[in-house]
């Protein structure tokens, strides 16, 4: 049987996002809602050990938090009509929700949908969107988010304050955008969720390649999106993409060292996540129309479906990257396509495609551009050029594990060069 502390933690983890969304709708304030929820959890830790865990713990927390909002309003009541109106609206909402709770209703999908679109409103900068999404829907503390993004806690706290202030001052509506604006706003929501996942999957800086907490939160937010908008194919594609990438997490690092996809022990992949991801790809593609997350998920499915690296369908991957470029003509996608060409059509053709991206200068400070070029040159036995490219990549890499990997690759190339010179060839 669950103890009170475990039950409280379970409600926070599984239902916190739903509850906070409802509290924000009622109070019109992120800060008031967060304070009320924290007080409700504190009350539970006192009441539940003495009286027992309620049959519906989430409903208990929600009702307790609603009453905390009433207490806040009473304490802060002034002659201003707006605050009197808030108190009246809050009391009315509690009365209605208490009736709903008696019926066992704990589903507020519209509230969560309003909240995620509010957190990702285009009037907020991307840093604010990410911080606010993780703080409210993700349920992470300010300390946890700051640690995850390797930021000083005061810096992260200021981002949250600025984002909340912007919502209030700009009178950003707490609602789902109208149908004709939904697509563009949903794209922003998806981008924030995927950015959170990517920061966890390949940390830009620091000593860890993977930050599992961020990956887990992004996947959870992806599931929320699919629950709220179940027929949006790109939501399903995004969730599939994250699951397929995440399935390889345990194989990507061995004894503290990065392992490339080609060299990974595929028995370490999470085949449960792969199965779910593959099924989601199929479902997304049947819903259509095809979008960039579905295409990326399809690429991930081809990697995940190959029993060995040699069996990877590189021609199909190159074709999917070609299609992806129609949605986003970024240099990074073009680089991935060039690598797929090297692995399918031929190394020389791939190198030409990579080198064609260099003159633009956009990738000159992107370490993976130099690392990809170095790998192709090494496979072509052009060792001097490969060593120079690895040095360029190493100078630009910011993550210690990736730096160590590039150092080992460079050392391997230099060893072969010394051996070649020793034999006079």
Sine and cosine of phi, psi and omega as CSV:
sin_phi,cos_phi,sin_psi,cos_psi,sin_omega,cos_omega
0.00,0.00,0.64,-0.77,-0.03,-1.00
-0.92,0.39,0.65,-0.76,0.18,-0.98
-1.00,0.07,0.17,-0.98,-0.12,-0.99
-0.89,0.46,-0.68,0.73,-0.04,-1.00
-0.89,0.46,-0.68,0.73,0.01,-1.00
-0.91,0.42,-0.64,0.77,0.01,-1.00
-0.90,0.44,-0.67,0.74,0.02,-1.00
-0.89,0.45,-0.71,0.70,0.01,-1.00
-0.88,0.47,-0.61,0.79,0.00,-1.00
-0.91,0.41,-0.69,0.73,0.03,-1.00
-0.89,0.45,-0.69,0.73,-0.01,-1.00
-0.86,0.50,-0.70,0.71,-0.07,-1.00
-0.95,0.31,-0.68,0.73,-0.17,-0.99
-1.00,-0.04,-0.48,0.88,-0.11,-0.99
-0.82,-0.58,0.00,1.00,-0.07,-1.00
-0.86,0.52,-0.68,0.73,0.00,-1.00
-0.89,0.46,-0.64,0.76,0.00,-1.00
-0.92,0.39,-0.68,0.73,-0.05,-1.00
-0.92,0.38,-0.72,0.69,-0.04,-1.00
-0.89,0.46,-0.57,0.82,0.02,-1.00
-0.88,0.47,-0.66,0.75,0.02,-1.00
-0.92,0.39,-0.66,0.75,-0.01,-1.00
-0.91,0.42,-0.61,0.79,0.03,-1.00
-0.92,0.40,-0.63,0.78,0.04,-1.00
-0.87,0.49,-0.69,0.73,-0.07,-1.00
-0.94,0.33,-0.70,0.71,-0.13,-0.99
-1.00,0.02,-0.43,0.90,-0.08,-1.00
0.96,0.29,0.27,0.96,-0.06,-1.00
-0.61,-0.79,0.78,-0.62,0.09,-1.00
-0.90,0.44,-0.72,0.70,-0.08,-1.00
-0.91,0.41,-0.71,0.71,0.02,-1.00
-0.87,0.49,-0.68,0.73,-0.02,-1.00
-0.90,0.44,-0.70,0.71,0.00,-1.00
-0.89,0.45,-0.67,0.74,0.01,-1.00
-0.89,0.45,-0.69,0.72,0.00,-1.00
-0.89,0.45,-0.66,0.75,-0.01,-1.00
-0.92,0.40,-0.68,0.73,0.03,-1.00
-0.88,0.48,-0.67,0.74,0.02,-1.00
-0.91,0.41,-0.59,0.81,0.02,-1.00
-0.91,0.41,-0.67,0.75,0.04,-1.00
-0.91,0.41,-0.63,0.78,0.04,-1.00
-0.89,0.46,-0.64,0.77,0.04,-1.00
-0.90,0.44,-0.63,0.78,0.00,-1.00
-0.89,0.46,-0.64,0.77,-0.01,-1.00
-0.90,0.43,-0.39,0.92,0.05,-1.00
-1.00,0.02,-0.70,0.72,-0.14,-0.99
-0.98,0.21,-0.67,0.74,-0.15,-0.99
-0.92,0.40,-0.63,0.77,0.05,-1.00
-0.88,0.47,-0.54,0.84,-0.04,-1.00
-0.99,0.12,-0.65,0.76,-0.13,-0.99
-0.96,-0.27,-0.14,0.99,-0.05,-1.00
0.99,-0.12,0.43,-0.90,0.00,-1.00
-0.97,0.26,0.79,-0.61,-0.03,-1.00
-0.90,0.43,0.33,-0.94,-0.03,-1.00
-0.89,0.46,-0.58,0.81,0.04,-1.00
-0.84,-0.54,1.00,0.06,-0.10,-1.00
-0.87,0.49,-0.61,0.79,0.00,-1.00
-0.90,0.43,-0.64,0.77,0.03,-1.00
-0.91,0.41,-0.62,0.78,0.03,-1.00
-0.88,0.48,-0.73,0.68,-0.01,-1.00
-0.89,0.46,-0.69,0.73,-0.02,-1.00
-0.88,0.47,-0.74,0.68,-0.01,-1.00
-0.90,0.43,-0.65,0.76,0.01,-1.00
-0.90,0.44,-0.67,0.74,0.01,-1.00
-0.91,0.41,-0.62,0.79,0.06,-1.00
-0.86,0.51,-0.70,0.72,-0.01,-1.00
-0.92,0.39,-0.53,0.85,0.08,-1.00
-0.90,0.45,-0.59,0.80,0.05,-1.00
-0.89,0.45,-0.64,0.77,0.05,-1.00
-0.88,0.47,-0.70,0.72,0.00,-1.00
-0.88,0.48,-0.66,0.75,0.03,-1.00
-0.85,0.52,-0.74,0.68,-0.05,-1.00
-0.89,0.45,-0.64,0.77,0.01,-1.00
-0.91,0.41,-0.64,0.77,-0.01,-1.00
-0.92,0.39,-0.56,0.83,-0.11,-0.99
-0.99,-0.17,0.12,0.99,-0.09,-1.00
-0.88,0.47,0.70,-0.71,0.10,-0.99
-0.77,-0.64,-0.15,-0.99,0.01,-1.00
-0.97,0.22,-0.15,0.99,-0.05,-1.00
-0.92,0.40,0.74,-0.67,-0.06,-1.00
-0.88,0.48,-0.56,0.83,-0.04,-1.00
-0.87,0.49,-0.66,0.75,-0.04,-1.00
-0.96,0.29,-0.57,0.82,0.09,-1.00
-0.89,0.45,-0.63,0.78,0.02,-1.00
-0.91,0.43,-0.64,0.77,0.02,-1.00
-0.88,0.48,-0.69,0.72,0.00,-1.00
-0.88,0.48,-0.71,0.70,0.00,-1.00
-0.88,0.48,-0.71,0.71,-0.02,-1.00
-0.91,0.42,-0.63,0.78,-0.01,-1.00
-0.92,0.40,-0.72,0.69,0.00,-1.00
-0.88,0.47,-0.65,0.76,0.01,-1.00
-0.90,0.43,-0.66,0.75,-0.01,-1.00
-0.91,0.42,-0.66,0.75,0.02,-1.00
-0.88,0.47,-0.69,0.73,0.00,-1.00
-0.86,0.51,-0.70,0.72,0.00,-1.00
-0.93,0.38,-0.71,0.71,-0.05,-1.00
-0.93,0.36,-0.54,0.84,0.07,-1.00
-0.87,0.49,-0.62,0.79,0.07,-1.00
-0.89,0.46,-0.70,0.72,0.00,-1.00
-0.89,0.46,-0.64,0.77,-0.04,-1.00
-0.91,0.41,-0.58,0.82,0.06,-1.00
-0.88,0.47,-0.48,0.87,0.03,-1.00
-0.99,0.12,-0.04,1.00,0.04,-1.00
1.00,0.08,0.21,0.98,-0.03,-1.00
-0.98,0.18,0.83,-0.56,0.05,-1.00
-0.75,-0.67,0.47,0.88,-0.07,-1.00
-0.91,-0.42,0.89,-0.45,0.01,-1.00
-0.79,-0.62,0.87,0.50,-0.11,-0.99
-0.87,0.49,-0.59,0.81,-0.02,-1.00
-0.90,0.43,-0.60,0.80,0.02,-1.00
-0.90,0.44,-0.68,0.73,0.01,-1.00
-0.93,0.38,-0.58,0.81,0.03,-1.00
-0.91,0.41,-0.69,0.73,0.07,-1.00
-0.86,0.51,-0.67,0.74,-0.08,-1.00
-0.92,0.40,-0.69,0.72,-0.05,-1.00
-0.93,0.37,-0.56,0.83,0.06,-1.00
-0.96,0.29,-0.50,0.87,0.07,-1.00
-0.94,0.35,-0.72,0.69,0.01,-1.00
-0.87,0.50,-0.54,0.84,-0.07,-1.00
-0.96,-0.27,0.42,0.91,0.02,-1.00
-0.89,0.46,0.67,-0.74,-0.05,-1.00
-0.88,0.47,-0.29,0.96,0.05,-1.00
-0.94,0.33,-0.33,0.94,0.05,-1.00
-1.00,-0.01,0.57,-0.82,0.08,-1.00
-0.96,0.29,0.26,-0.96,-0.12,-0.99
-0.88,0.47,-0.62,0.79,0.01,-1.00
-0.88,0.47,-0.66,0.75,0.03,-1.00
-0.92,0.40,-0.64,0.77,0.02,-1.00
-0.87,0.50,-0.73,0.68,-0.02,-1.00
-0.89,0.45,-0.75,0.66,-0.04,-1.00
-0.88,0.48,-0.71,0.71,-0.05,-1.00
-0.94,0.35,-0.61,0.79,0.03,-1.00
-0.89,0.45,-0.71,0.70,0.00,-1.00
-0.93,0.37,-0.56,0.83,-0.04,-1.00
-0.95,0.30,-0.63,0.78,-0.09,-1.00
-1.00,-0.08,-0.92,0.39,-0.04,-1.00
-0.95,0.31,-0.55,0.83,0.01,-1.00
-0.99,0.17,-0.42,0.91,0.03,-1.00
0.97,0.25,0.19,0.98,0.02,-1.00
-0.98,0.19,0.56,-0.83,0.05,-1.00
-0.97,0.24,0.27,-0.96,0.06,-1.00
-0.85,0.53,-0.66,0.75,0.02,-1.00
-0.88,0.48,-0.70,0.71,-0.03,-1.00
-0.91,0.42,-0.67,0.74,-0.02,-1.00
-0.92,0.39,-0.69,0.73,0.02,-1.00
-0.87,0.50,-0.68,0.74,0.01,-1.00
-0.91,0.42,-0.66,0.75,-0.03,-1.00
-0.89,0.46,-0.62,0.79,-0.03,-1.00
-0.99,-0.16,0.19,0.98,0.06,-1.00
0.83,0.56,0.68,0.73,0.01,-1.00
-0.92,-0.39,0.49,-0.87,0.16,-0.99
-0.88,0.48,0.63,-0.78,-0.05,-1.00
-0.86,0.52,-0.65,0.76,0.04,-1.00
-0.87,0.49,-0.56,0.83,0.02,-1.00
-0.90,0.43,-0.71,0.70,0.00,-1.00
-0.92,0.40,-0.64,0.77,0.02,-1.00
-0.88,0.48,-0.63,0.77,0.03,-1.00
-0.91,0.42,-0.61,0.79,0.06,-1.00
-0.87,0.50,-0.68,0.73,0.00,-1.00
-0.91,0.42,-0.69,0.73,0.01,-1.00
-0.88,0.48,-0.72,0.70,-0.02,-1.00
-0.89,0.45,-0.65,0.76,-0.01,-1.00
-0.90,0.43,-0.71,0.71,0.01,-1.00
-0.90,0.43,-0.65,0.76,0.01,-1.00
-0.90,0.43,-0.64,0.77,0.02,-1.00
-0.88,0.47,-0.68,0.74,0.02,-1.00
-0.87,0.50,-0.67,0.74,-0.02,-1.00
-0.95,0.32,-0.75,0.66,-0.09,-1.00
-0.94,0.34,-0.60,0.80,-0.01,-1.00
-1.00,0.09,-0.01,1.00,-0.02,-1.00
0.80,0.60,0.71,0.71,0.04,-1.00
-0.91,0.42,0.84,-0.55,-0.07,-1.00
-0.94,0.34,0.62,-0.78,0.04,-1.00
-1.00,-0.01,0.98,0.21,-0.06,-1.00
-0.38,-0.92,0.15,-0.99,0.11,-0.99
-1.00,0.09,0.73,-0.69,-0.03,-1.00
-0.89,0.45,0.40,-0.92,0.03,-1.00
-0.89,0.46,0.28,-0.96,-0.13,-0.99
-0.82,0.58,-0.63,0.78,-0.08,-1.00
-0.97,0.26,-0.21,0.98,0.04,-1.00
-0.94,-0.34,-0.05,1.00,-0.13,-0.99
-0.89,0.45,-0.70,0.72,-0.10,-1.00
-0.87,0.49,-0.73,0.69,-0.05,-1.00
-0.93,0.38,-0.58,0.81,0.01,-1.00
-0.96,0.26,-0.58,0.81,0.03,-1.00
-0.90,0.43,-0.58,0.82,0.05,-1.00
-0.86,0.51,-0.63,0.77,0.04,-1.00
-0.92,0.40,-0.67,0.74,0.04,-1.00
-0.87,0.50,-0.75,0.67,0.01,-1.00
-0.87,0.48,-0.65,0.76,-0.01,-1.00
-0.89,0.46,-0.63,0.77,0.02,-1.00
-0.91,0.42,-0.71,0.70,0.01,-1.00
-0.88,0.48,-0.69,0.72,-0.02,-1.00
-0.94,0.35,-0.56,0.83,0.06,-1.00
-0.89,0.45,-0.66,0.75,0.05,-1.00
-0.87,0.49,-0.70,0.71,0.01,-1.00
-0.89,0.46,-0.72,0.69,-0.05,-1.00
-0.89,0.45,-0.60,0.80,0.03,-1.00
-0.91,0.42,-0.56,0.83,0.06,-1.00
-0.97,0.24,-0.57,0.82,-0.10,-1.00
-0.97,0.23,-0.63,0.78,0.02,-1.00
-0.66,-0.75,1.00,0.09,-0.06,-1.00
-0.86,0.51,0.75,-0.66,-0.06,-1.00
-0.93,0.37,-0.52,0.85,-0.02,-1.00
-0.64,-0.77,0.09,-1.00,0.08,-1.00
0.99,-0.15,-0.17,-0.99,-0.11,-0.99
-0.97,-0.23,-0.06,1.00,0.00,-1.00
-0.90,-0.44,0.68,-0.73,0.05,-1.00
-0.97,0.23,-0.65,0.76,-0.07,-1.00
-0.88,-0.47,0.76,-0.65,0.13,-0.99
-0.93,-0.37,0.99,-0.12,-0.16,-0.99
-0.86,0.52,-0.55,0.83,-0.05,-1.00
-0.88,0.48,-0.66,0.75,0.00,-1.00
-0.94,0.34,-0.66,0.75,0.05,-1.00
-0.86,0.52,-0.71,0.71,-0.03,-1.00
-0.89,0.46,-0.68,0.73,0.00,-1.00
-0.91,0.40,-0.65,0.76,0.02,-1.00
-0.90,0.44,-0.68,0.73,0.02,-1.00
-0.90,0.44,-0.64,0.77,0.03,-1.00
-0.90,0.44,-0.67,0.74,0.05,-1.00
-0.91,0.42,-0.59,0.81,0.07,-1.00
-0.89,0.46,-0.62,0.78,0.04,-1.00
-0.92,0.40,-0.62,0.78,0.04,-1.00
-0.87,0.49,-0.70,0.71,0.02,-1.00
-0.85,0.52,-0.69,0.72,-0.01,-1.00
-0.92,0.39,-0.56,0.83,0.04,-1.00
-0.94,0.35,-0.64,0.77,-0.07,-1.00
-0.98,0.22,-0.58,0.82,-0.01,-1.00
-0.77,-0.64,0.96,0.29,-0.18,-0.98
-0.92,0.38,-0.27,0.96,-0.02,-1.00
-0.96,-0.28,0.19,0.98,0.08,-1.00
-1.00,0.09,0.96,-0.29,-0.12,-0.99
-0.87,0.49,-0.58,0.81,-0.03,-1.00
-0.94,0.35,-0.51,0.86,0.12,-0.99
-0.88,0.47,-0.69,0.72,0.00,-1.00
-0.92,0.39,-0.65,0.76,0.04,-1.00
-0.88,0.47,-0.66,0.76,0.02,-1.00
-0.89,0.46,-0.72,0.69,0.02,-1.00
-0.88,0.47,-0.69,0.73,0.02,-1.00
-0.87,0.49,-0.70,0.72,0.00,-1.00
-0.86,0.51,-0.72,0.69,-0.02,-1.00
-0.92,0.40,-0.66,0.75,0.01,-1.00
-0.90,0.44,-0.68,0.74,-0.03,-1.00
-0.92,0.39,-0.64,0.77,0.08,-1.00
-0.92,0.39,-0.72,0.69,-0.07,-1.00
-0.89,0.45,-0.46,0.89,-0.02,-1.00
-0.87,0.49,-0.35,0.94,-0.06,-1.00
-0.99,-0.11,0.09,1.00,-0.17,-0.99
-0.85,0.52,-0.66,0.75,-0.08,-1.00
-0.96,0.27,-0.25,0.97,-0.01,-1.00
-0.99,-0.17,-0.13,0.99,-0.12,-0.99
-0.99,0.16,-0.36,0.93,0.02,-1.00
-0.73,-0.68,0.75,-0.67,0.03,-1.00
-0.74,-0.67,0.84,-0.54,-0.04,-1.00
0.80,0.59,0.63,0.78,0.03,-1.00
0.98,0.20,0.12,0.99,-0.05,-1.00
-0.89,-0.45,0.64,-0.77,0.02,-1.00
-0.92,0.40,0.65,-0.76,0.07,-1.00
-0.87,-0.50,0.83,-0.56,-0.02,-1.00
-0.93,0.36,0.35,-0.94,0.02,-1.00
-0.82,0.57,-0.65,0.76,-0.02,-1.00
-0.89,0.47,-0.53,0.85,-0.11,-0.99
-0.98,-0.21,0.00,1.00,-0.08,-1.00
-0.93,0.36,0.53,-0.85,0.13,-0.99
-0.98,0.18,0.96,-0.26,-0.13,-0.99
-0.95,0.30,-0.20,0.98,0.09,-1.00
-0.95,0.32,-0.30,0.95,0.02,-1.00
-1.00,0.09,-0.17,0.99,0.01,-1.00
-0.92,0.40,0.52,-0.85,0.03,-1.00
-0.99,0.14,0.99,-0.17,-0.11,-0.99
-0.97,0.25,-0.30,0.95,0.13,-0.99
-0.92,0.39,-0.70,0.72,0.05,-1.00
-0.92,0.39,-0.59,0.80,0.02,-1.00
-0.89,0.45,-0.72,0.69,-0.01,-1.00
-0.87,0.49,-0.70,0.72,0.02,-1.00
-0.90,0.43,-0.68,0.73,-0.01,-1.00
-0.89,0.46,-0.68,0.73,0.00,-1.00
-0.90,0.44,-0.66,0.75,0.02,-1.00
-0.90,0.43,-0.63,0.78,0.02,-1.00
-0.92,0.38,-0.60,0.80,0.05,-1.00
-0.87,0.50,-0.74,0.68,0.01,-1.00
-0.86,0.51,-0.68,0.73,-0.02,-1.00
-0.91,0.41,-0.68,0.73,-0.03,-1.00
-0.89,0.46,-0.68,0.73,-0.05,-1.00
-0.93,0.37,-0.43,0.90,0.04,-1.00
-0.98,0.20,-0.47,0.88,0.01,-1.00
-0.96,0.27,-0.71,0.70,0.01,-1.00
0.84,0.54,0.04,-1.00,-0.16,0.99
-0.93,0.36,0.33,-0.94,-0.07,-1.00
-0.95,0.32,0.71,-0.70,0.02,-1.00
-0.77,-0.63,0.00,-1.00,-0.11,-0.99
-0.90,0.44,-0.59,0.81,0.01,-1.00
-0.94,0.34,-0.60,0.80,0.07,-1.00
-0.89,0.45,-0.66,0.75,0.01,-1.00
-0.90,0.43,-0.68,0.73,0.03,-1.00
-0.91,0.42,-0.61,0.79,0.05,-1.00
-0.91,0.42,-0.61,0.79,0.04,-1.00
-0.90,0.44,-0.60,0.80,0.08,-1.00
-0.90,0.44,-0.70,0.71,0.05,-1.00
-0.87,0.49,-0.59,0.80,0.02,-1.00
-0.90,0.43,-0.61,0.79,0.03,-1.00
-0.91,0.41,-0.64,0.77,0.08,-1.00
-0.91,0.41,-0.71,0.71,-0.07,-1.00
-0.93,0.35,-0.49,0.87,-0.03,-1.00
-0.99,0.16,-0.19,0.98,0.00,-1.00
-0.99,0.13,0.83,-0.56,-0.02,-1.00
-0.93,0.36,-0.51,0.86,0.06,-1.00
-0.71,-0.70,0.32,-0.95,0.02,-1.00
-0.87,0.50,-0.59,0.81,-0.03,-1.00
-0.90,0.44,-0.46,0.89,-0.05,-1.00
-1.00,0.08,0.00,1.00,-0.03,-1.00
-0.88,0.48,0.72,-0.69,-0.02,-1.00
-0.99,0.11,0.97,0.23,-0.05,-1.00
-0.91,0.42,-0.61,0.80,0.06,-1.00
-0.85,0.53,-0.67,0.74,0.02,-1.00
-0.93,0.38,-0.61,0.79,0.04,-1.00
-0.89,0.45,-0.69,0.72,0.04,-1.00
-0.87,0.49,-0.64,0.77,0.00,-1.00
-0.92,0.40,-0.62,0.78,0.02,-1.00
-0.93,0.37,-0.62,0.79,0.07,-1.00
-0.91,0.42,-0.58,0.81,0.06,-1.00
-0.88,0.48,-0.69,0.73,0.03,-1.00
-0.92,0.40,-0.63,0.78,-0.02,-1.00
-0.89,0.46,-0.55,0.84,0.02,-1.00
-0.89,0.45,-0.40,0.92,0.04,-1.00
-0.93,0.37,-0.46,0.89,0.03,-1.00
-1.00,0.03,-0.59,0.81,-0.08,-1.00
-0.56,-0.83,0.98,-0.17,-0.07,-1.00
-0.99,0.13,0.80,0.60,-0.03,-1.00
-1.00,0.10,0.44,-0.90,0.01,-1.00
-0.92,0.39,-0.52,0.85,-0.01,-1.00
-0.92,0.39,-0.69,0.73,0.05,-1.00
-0.90,0.43,-0.64,0.77,0.05,-1.00
-0.89,0.46,-0.59,0.81,0.06,-1.00
-0.91,0.42,-0.69,0.72,0.04,-1.00
-0.88,0.47,-0.62,0.78,0.05,-1.00
-0.90,0.44,-0.66,0.75,0.00,-1.00
-0.89,0.46,-0.64,0.77,0.05,-1.00
-0.90,0.43,-0.67,0.75,0.03,-1.00
-0.90,0.44,-0.57,0.82,0.07,-1.00
-0.91,0.42,-0.67,0.74,0.03,-1.00
-0.87,0.50,-0.61,0.79,-0.05,-1.00
-0.99,0.12,-0.23,0.97,-0.05,-1.00
-0.91,-0.41,-0.84,0.54,-0.05,-1.00
-0.98,0.22,-0.77,0.64,-0.01,-1.00
0.23,-0.97,0.44,-0.90,-0.05,-1.00
-0.89,0.45,-0.66,0.75,-0.03,-1.00
-0.90,0.43,-0.69,0.73,0.02,-1.00
-0.90,0.43,-0.63,0.78,0.03,-1.00
-0.91,0.41,-0.67,0.74,0.02,-1.00
-0.89,0.45,-0.64,0.77,0.04,-1.00
-0.88,0.47,-0.65,0.76,0.02,-1.00
-0.92,0.40,-0.62,0.79,0.05,-1.00
-0.92,0.40,-0.75,0.66,-0.03,-1.00
-0.89,0.45,-0.48,0.88,0.01,-1.00
-0.91,0.41,-0.36,0.93,0.00,-1.00
-1.00,0.10,-0.29,0.96,-0.08,-1.00
-0.93,0.37,-0.70,0.71,-0.08,-1.00
-0.85,0.53,-0.42,0.91,-0.01,-1.00
-0.92,0.38,-0.43,0.90,0.02,-1.00
0.99,0.11,-0.18,0.98,-0.06,-1.00
-0.91,0.42,-0.52,0.86,-0.07,-1.00
-0.98,-0.21,0.04,1.00,-0.08,-1.00
-0.87,0.49,-0.48,0.88,0.00,-1.00
-0.96,-0.28,0.30,0.95,0.03,-1.00
-0.97,-0.23,0.93,-0.37,-0.18,-0.98
-0.89,0.45,-0.49,0.87,-0.02,-1.00
-0.94,0.34,-0.41,0.91,0.11,-0.99
-0.88,0.48,-0.76,0.65,-0.01,-1.00
-0.94,0.35,-0.59,0.81,0.01,-1.00
-0.92,0.40,-0.67,0.75,0.03,-1.00
-0.90,0.43,-0.68,0.73,0.02,-1.00
-0.89,0.46,-0.67,0.74,0.01,-1.00
-0.88,0.48,-0.66,0.75,-0.03,-1.00
-0.90,0.43,-0.69,0.73,0.01,-1.00
-0.91,0.42,-0.69,0.72,0.02,-1.00
-0.88,0.48,-0.64,0.77,0.04,-1.00
-0.89,0.45,-0.68,0.73,0.02,-1.00
-0.90,0.43,-0.46,0.89,0.03,-1.00
-1.00,0.07,0.00,1.00,0.01,-1.00
0.92,0.39,0.44,0.90,0.10,-1.00
-0.99,-0.11,0.97,0.24,-0.26,-0.97
-0.93,0.36,-0.66,0.75,-0.01,-1.00
-0.87,0.49,-0.69,0.72,0.01,-1.00
-0.93,0.36,-0.60,0.80,0.03,-1.00
-0.90,0.44,-0.67,0.74,0.01,-1.00
-0.88,0.47,-0.68,0.73,0.01,-1.00
-0.89,0.45,-0.64,0.77,0.00,-1.00
-0.93,0.38,-0.63,0.78,0.05,-1.00
-0.90,0.43,-0.61,0.79,0.05,-1.00
-0.89,0.45,-0.65,0.76,0.05,-1.00
-0.88,0.47,-0.68,0.73,0.00,-1.00
-0.90,0.43,-0.68,0.73,-0.04,-1.00
-0.89,0.45,-0.59,0.80,-0.01,-1.00
-0.92,0.39,-0.36,0.93,-0.09,-1.00
-0.97,-0.25,-0.33,0.94,-0.06,-1.00
-0.93,0.37,0.65,-0.76,-0.05,-1.00
-0.95,-0.33,-0.27,0.96,-0.03,-1.00
-1.00,-0.08,0.72,-0.69,-0.10,-0.99
-0.88,0.48,-0.65,0.76,-0.02,-1.00
-0.91,0.42,-0.63,0.78,0.05,-1.00
-0.93,0.35,-0.60,0.80,0.07,-1.00
-0.88,0.48,-0.69,0.73,0.01,-1.00
-0.89,0.46,-0.65,0.76,0.02,-1.00
-0.88,0.48,-0.74,0.68,-0.01,-1.00
-0.91,0.42,-0.58,0.81,0.05,-1.00
-0.88,0.47,-0.68,0.73,0.03,-1.00
-0.91,0.42,-0.67,0.74,0.01,-1.00
-0.90,0.44,-0.68,0.73,0.02,-1.00
-0.89,0.46,-0.68,0.74,0.02,-1.00
-0.88,0.48,-0.63,0.78,0.01,-1.00
-0.90,0.44,-0.67,0.74,0.03,-1.00
-0.90,0.43,-0.69,0.73,-0.01,-1.00
-0.91,0.41,-0.57,0.82,0.07,-1.00
-0.88,0.47,-0.69,0.73,0.01,-1.00
-0.91,0.41,-0.60,0.80,0.04,-1.00
-0.91,0.42,-0.68,0.73,0.03,-1.00
-0.89,0.45,-0.66,0.75,0.02,-1.00
-0.90,0.44,-0.64,0.77,0.02,-1.00
-0.91,0.42,-0.69,0.72,0.01,-1.00
-0.92,0.39,-0.57,0.82,0.02,-1.00
-0.90,0.45,-0.53,0.85,0.00,-1.00
-1.00,-0.01,0.04,1.00,0.07,-1.00
0.94,0.35,0.44,0.90,0.00,-1.00
-0.93,-0.38,0.00,0.00,0.00,0.00
